[in-house]
Amino acid sequence: MNKITKSKKKISKKGKKVTKKVKKVTKKGKIKMKLKSVEEIKKLKDPIQYIKEYIKDIPLDERAEELYKIGKNVANVQIITQDYYSVVKESSKSNLKLGTQIMELAFDLPNCPHELYNILGVIYSYKKKLKEAINVFGKGVEQKPFHPKYTPMYITGIFYAAFPLGKQDIIDKYVDICLKNDKILNNPYSLSNVIYALNRKETKEASDIALKLTKDYWNKEDREIIPTLYVNMTDAYIVADKIDETLEEIITEAFDKIDKIHPVIFENIAWYYLKKDEIDNVIYYLKQAKRTGHPAFESIKTSKYFKKLWKNPDFLKLFK
């Protein structure tokens, strides 16, 4: 039975009241610390040591959740999407460094919440700590069972971190994991990244897989298409250097949502018209790619997929 010693007041020799401090006792008889407020924690000389002491009285299977809540409150940031990427938005009340350090204490504890892996991975990515991001997102992927919301986000986070680092072994590892999991392939976010990773290999084997994934998903009745998936599905056809009815359908639907799609789609549409030998349309859509801020527009000038236009005056004018 829980015992709580109540405050007792006694009269001192001088007639003044003296109040004893309240001590909360756990079932095991250990004194349980009362958690300080966020502002009090921030002002401590060694807040991490304080949190480590506080968490000792929390049952082991509940510690990760408690650390996540404390760390999130201390960090006090917003995660928003900006230019197709997750961005950490801080304020004057934020303490991202300390909040991150607190959440890191939960990293290897049992029952670590998915929310922690997600927010910690996003923070690492935002701070360009890409190796740490891969590690924490990888831990999230290992969590069982598959989480329909978070697991695809972990996969996305891993690819976003691994490509800038040139970690092809990591990319290949998670592509293989995805290809063996229909639930991952049925999610538009993770599927988009798998197709992107396969396209970047530019091999026939990878290209064939990317095309199959594209066609299989496109033919699903309940498919959900996100902006980047339009880009990566059409890119699969560029790498394969072929067009067919499925691509025609994808392009047609993309036109209906053109204002909501990543600017790279204009490059892919231009390539589609190049295959049809409609040069005026090629130039027009490349201009749209440039106008809307295609992030790698200059690379199109020497792209092997536009080799047919390398000496075309109208094509070359686009890069002046």
C-alpha positions in Angstrom: 0.0 0.0 0.0 1.3 3.4 -0.9 2.3 5.5 2.1 2.6 9.2 2.0 3.9 11.0 5.1 1.8 14.1 5.5 3.2 17.5 6.6 3.1 17.8 10.3 3.3 21.1 12.1 4.9 21.4 15.5 5.5 24.4 17.7 9.1 25.3 18.4 10.4 26.6 21.7 10.0 30.1 20.4 6.4 29.4 19.5 7.0 29.4 15.7 5.5 26.8 13.4 8.0 24.5 11.7 6.9 22.5 8.7 8.5 19.2 7.7 9.1 18.6 4.0 6.7 16.2 2.3 8.2 12.9 1.1 6.4 10.7 -1.4 7.1 7.1 -0.8 6.8 4.4 -3.5 5.5 0.9 -3.0 9.1 -0.3 -2.6 9.8 2.3 0.0 12.0 4.4 -2.2 11.6 8.2 -2.2 10.2 9.3 -5.6 11.3 12.7 -6.9 8.7 15.1 -8.1 9.4 16.2 -11.6 10.5 19.9 -11.9 8.9 22.2 -14.4 10.4 22.7 -17.8 11.8 26.1 -16.9 13.3 24.7 -13.6 14.9 21.8 -15.6 16.5 24.3 -18.0 18.0 26.3 -15.2 19.7 23.3 -13.5 23.5 23.1 -13.5 23.4 19.5 -14.7 19.8 18.8 -16.0 20.8 15.5 -17.6 22.0 14.1 -14.3 18.8 15.3 -12.7 16.7 13.5 -15.3 18.7 10.3 -14.9 18.0 10.4 -11.1 14.4 11.2 -11.6 13.8 8.4 -14.1 15.2 5.7 -11.8 11.9 5.6 -9.9 9.9 5.1 -13.1 9.1 1.5 -14.1 11.6 0.3 -16.8 8.9 -0.3 -19.4 7.5 3.2 -18.9 10.8 5.1 -18.9 11.1 5.7 -22.7 7.7 7.2 -22.9 8.4 9.5 -19.9 11.7 10.6 -21.4 10.0 11.3 -24.7 7.4 13.5 -23.1 10.0 15.4 -21.0 12.4 15.8 -23.9 9.7 17.0 -26.3 8.4 19.6 -23.8 11.9 20.9 -23.2 12.8 21.0 -26.9 9.5 22.8 -27.6 9.7 22.9 -31.4 7.4 22.4 -34.3 8.0 20.0 -37.2 6.7 21.4 -40.4 7.0 20.5 -44.1 8.8 23.0 -46.3 9.9 22.5 -49.9 9.0 18.8 -49.5 11.4 18.4 -46.5 10.7 18.2 -42.8 12.0 21.4 -41.0 12.4 22.0 -37.3 10.9 25.3 -36.3 12.3 26.8 -33.1 11.1 29.7 -30.9 12.5 31.7 -28.0 11.1 29.1 -25.7 12.8 26.2 -27.4 15.9 24.3 -26.1 16.5 21.9 -28.9 19.9 20.7 -27.6 18.7 19.8 -24.1 15.5 18.3 -25.3 17.4 16.1 -27.8 19.8 15.0 -25.1 16.9 14.0 -22.8 15.2 12.0 -25.6 18.5 10.3 -26.4 18.4 8.7 -23.0 15.4 6.6 -24.2 17.0 5.4 -27.4 17.8 1.8 -26.3 15.1 1.4 -23.6 12.1 -1.0 -24.1 8.8 0.3 -25.5 10.5 3.3 -27.1 7.6 5.2 -28.7 7.5 5.7 -32.5 7.1 9.4 -32.0 10.5 9.6 -30.4 12.3 7.8 -33.2 10.5 10.1 -35.7 11.1 13.5 -34.0 14.7 12.6 -33.1 15.5 11.4 -36.6 14.0 14.6 -38.1 16.0 16.7 -35.7 19.2 14.9 -36.6 18.5 15.3 -40.3 17.7 19.0 -39.8 21.0 19.5 -38.0 22.8 17.7 -40.7 23.7 14.8 -38.3 23.0 12.3 -41.1 24.8 9.3 -39.6 22.8 9.8 -36.4 19.6 10.1 -38.4 20.3 6.8 -40.2 20.9 5.1 -36.9 17.8 6.3 -35.2 15.5 5.8 -38.2 17.0 2.3 -38.6 16.1 1.6 -35.0 12.6 2.7 -35.8 12.4 0.3 -38.8 13.4 -2.6 -36.5 10.5 -1.9 -34.2 7.8 -4.6 -34.6 5.1 -4.8 -35.8 5.1 -2.6 -38.9 3.6 0.8 -38.2 1.5 2.1 -41.1 2.3 5.8 -40.3 5.9 5.8 -39.0 7.7 2.9 -40.7 7.4 4.5 -44.2 8.6 7.8 -42.7 11.7 6.1 -41.2 12.5 4.6 -44.6 12.1 8.0 -46.2 14.4 9.5 -43.6 17.1 6.8 -44.1 17.2 7.5 -47.9 17.3 11.2 -47.5 20.3 10.9 -45.1 22.1 8.1 -47.0 22.2 9.7 -50.5 24.1 12.8 -49.4 26.6 10.6 -47.6 27.0 8.3 -50.5 26.1 5.3 -48.4 25.2 2.9 -51.2 25.4 -0.1 -48.8 22.8 1.5 -46.6 20.6 2.3 -49.6 20.8 -1.2 -50.9 20.1 -2.7 -47.5 16.9 -0.8 -47.1 15.8 -1.2 -50.7 16.0 -5.0 -50.1 14.0 -4.6 -46.9 11.3 -2.7 -48.7 11.1 -5.1 -51.6 10.3 -7.9 -49.2 7.6 -6.0 -47.4 4.3 -5.4 -49.3 3.1 -3.0 -46.6 6.0 -0.7 -47.2 5.5 -0.9 -51.0 1.9 -0.1 -50.6 2.7 3.3 -49.0 3.3 6.1 -51.5 6.0 7.7 -49.4 8.3 4.7 -49.0 7.5 3.4 -52.5 8.5 6.8 -54.0 11.8 6.5 -52.2 12.4 2.9 -53.3 11.7 3.8 -56.9 14.0 6.8 -56.6 16.8 4.6 -55.2 16.4 2.1 -58.0 16.4 4.8 -60.6 19.7 6.2 -59.3 21.4 2.9 -59.9 20.8 3.2 -63.6 21.2 -0.6 -64.3 18.8 -2.7 -66.3 18.1 -4.9 -63.3 17.2 -2.0 -61.0 15.3 -0.3 -63.9 13.1 -3.4 -64.5 12.2 -3.6 -60.8 11.4 0.1 -60.7 9.1 -0.2 -63.7 7.3 -3.2 -62.3 6.8 -1.4 -59.0 5.4 1.6 -60.9 3.0 -0.4 -63.0 1.8 -2.6 -60.1 1.1 0.4 -57.9 -0.5 2.4 -60.6 -2.9 -0.4 -61.3 -4.1 -0.6 -57.7 -7.7 0.6 -57.3 -7.0 2.2 -53.9 -3.6 3.8 -54.8 -2.6 7.1 -53.4 -0.3 9.2 -55.4 1.9 11.9 -53.8 3.8 14.7 -55.7 7.2 13.0 -55.5 5.7 9.7 -56.7 4.6 11.2 -60.0 8.2 12.4 -60.4 9.9 9.1 -59.5 7.4 6.9 -61.5 8.0 9.0 -64.7 11.7 9.0 -64.0 11.6 5.2 -64.0 10.6 5.4 -67.7 13.4 7.9 -68.4 16.0 5.5 -67.0 14.4 2.6 -68.9 14.2 4.8 -72.1 10.7 3.7 -73.0 7.2 4.9 -73.1 3.9 2.9 -72.9 0.2 3.3 -72.0 0.9 3.4 -68.2 3.3 6.4 -68.7 0.7 8.1 -70.9 -1.8 7.7 -68.0 0.6 9.0 -65.4 1.5 12.0 -67.5 -2.2 12.8 -68.1 -3.0 12.6 -64.4 0.1 14.7 -63.6 -1.2 17.4 -65.9 -4.3 17.7 -63.7 -2.2 18.3 -60.6 0.7 20.1 -62.2 0.7 23.0 -59.8 1.1 20.7 -56.8 3.9 18.6 -58.1 7.7 19.0 -57.6 9.3 21.1 -60.4 11.3 18.1 -61.6 8.1 16.8 -63.2 8.5 19.4 -65.9 11.9 17.9 -66.8 10.3 14.4 -67.1 7.4 15.7 -69.2 9.9 17.4 -71.5 11.7 14.1 -71.8 8.4 12.4 -72.7 7.8 14.8 -75.5 11.4 14.3 -76.6 10.6 10.6 -77.1 7.7 11.7 -79.2 10.0 14.1 -81.1 7.9 17.1 -80.3 10.8 19.6 -79.7 8.6 22.7 -79.2 6.9 21.0 -76.3 10.3 19.9 -74.9 11.6 23.4 -74.8 8.4 24.7 -73.3 8.4 22.3 -70.4 12.1 22.8 -69.8 11.3 26.5 -69.5 8.6 25.6 -66.9 11.1 23.5 -65.0 13.5 26.5 -64.8 10.7 28.9 -64.0 9.4 26.9 -61.1 12.8 26.3 -59.5 14.0 22.9 -60.6 16.8 22.3 -58.0 19.2 20.7 -60.5 18.2 22.5 -63.6 21.8 23.2 -64.8 22.5 19.4 -64.8 20.0 18.9 -67.6 22.4 20.7 -70.0 24.7 17.7 -70.0 22.2 15.0 -69.1 22.5 11.9 -71.4 18.7 11.7 -71.5 18.7 15.0 -73.4 21.7 14.3 -75.6 19.6 14.7 -78.7 19.3 18.4 -77.9 22.9 19.2 -76.9 23.5 21.2 -80.0 20.0 22.7 -80.3 20.2 26.5 -80.0 16.9 26.9 -78.2 18.0 24.2 -75.7 21.3 25.9 -75.1 19.7 29.3 -74.5 17.9 27.9 -71.5 21.2 27.7 -69.6 22.5 31.2 -70.2 
